[in-house]
Amino acid sequence: MTIKTSISLPNAQAEFAKDLVEQGLFPSLSAVAQHGIELVRQRQEVERADTDALRAVLQERAKGPFVDGKTFRSRVAKRLEDKRRAYGLDH
């Protein structure tokens, strides 16, 4: 179903949209607006999926043992050292 609506655009956006149509990249101003809205929808879906995945990782990690700051920094330093050595970057 298509709903007919009217939108207001700042001059710069209107000119940009008109140029896209004149270049043949879109058949109409409506198509430009539809494409822009679809991009926003897709970006929000990706951000929501990323947030959900991060939340799941954090919840799973919260179930594990607590690691104090000193131990954490030591582990990170060790891993960095191992990677530097593996890539021949140790000095």
C-alpha positions in Angstrom: 0.0 0.0 0.0 1.2 3.5 -0.8 0.3 6.5 1.2 0.5 9.9 -0.4 2.0 12.5 1.8 3.7 15.9 1.6 7.1 16.7 3.1 9.1 19.9 3.5 12.8 19.9 2.7 15.5 22.6 3.3 16.7 24.1 0.0 20.0 22.2 0.0 18.2 18.9 0.4 15.6 19.7 -2.2 18.3 20.7 -4.7 20.3 17.6 -4.0 17.3 15.4 -4.5 16.4 17.2 -7.8 20.0 16.7 -9.0 19.8 13.0 -8.3 16.6 12.8 -10.3 18.1 14.9 -13.2 21.1 12.6 -13.2 18.8 9.7 -13.8 19.7 8.0 -10.5 16.1 8.0 -9.3 12.9 8.3 -11.2 11.3 10.9 -8.9 11.7 12.9 -5.8 9.4 10.4 -4.1 11.9 7.6 -4.9 14.7 9.7 -3.4 12.8 10.2 -0.2 11.7 6.5 -0.1 15.4 5.4 -0.6 16.5 7.7 2.2 13.9 6.4 4.6 14.8 2.8 3.8 18.5 3.5 4.5 17.5 5.0 7.9 15.3 1.9 8.6 18.2 -0.5 7.7 20.7 1.4 9.8 18.4 1.3 12.8 18.0 -2.5 12.3 21.7 -3.0 12.2 22.2 -0.8 15.3 19.5 -2.7 17.1 21.0 -6.1 16.2 24.5 -4.9 17.3 23.0 -3.6 20.6 21.2 -6.9 21.2 24.4 -8.9 20.4 26.5 -6.8 22.7 23.8 -7.1 25.5 23.9 -10.9 25.1 27.7 -11.0 25.3 27.7 -8.8 28.4 25.0 -10.8 30.0 26.9 -14.1 29.3 30.1 -12.5 30.5 28.4 -11.3 33.7 27.8 -15.0 34.6 31.5 -15.7 34.6 34.1 -15.2 37.3 35.0 -11.6 38.3 38.4 -10.5 37.1 39.9 -7.5 39.0 41.5 -4.6 37.1 45.1 -5.6 37.8 44.5 -9.1 36.5 42.7 -7.8 33.5 45.4 -5.3 32.6 48.0 -8.1 33.1 46.1 -10.4 30.7 45.7 -7.7 28.1 49.4 -6.8 28.3 50.4 -10.5 27.9 48.1 -10.9 24.9 49.5 -7.7 23.3 53.0 -9.0 23.9 52.2 -12.4 22.4 50.7 -10.7 19.3 53.7 -8.3 18.9 56.0 -11.2 19.1 54.0 -13.3 16.6 54.2 -10.4 14.1 57.9 -9.7 14.8 57.2 -6.4 16.5 58.8 -7.1 19.8 61.6 -4.8 20.7 
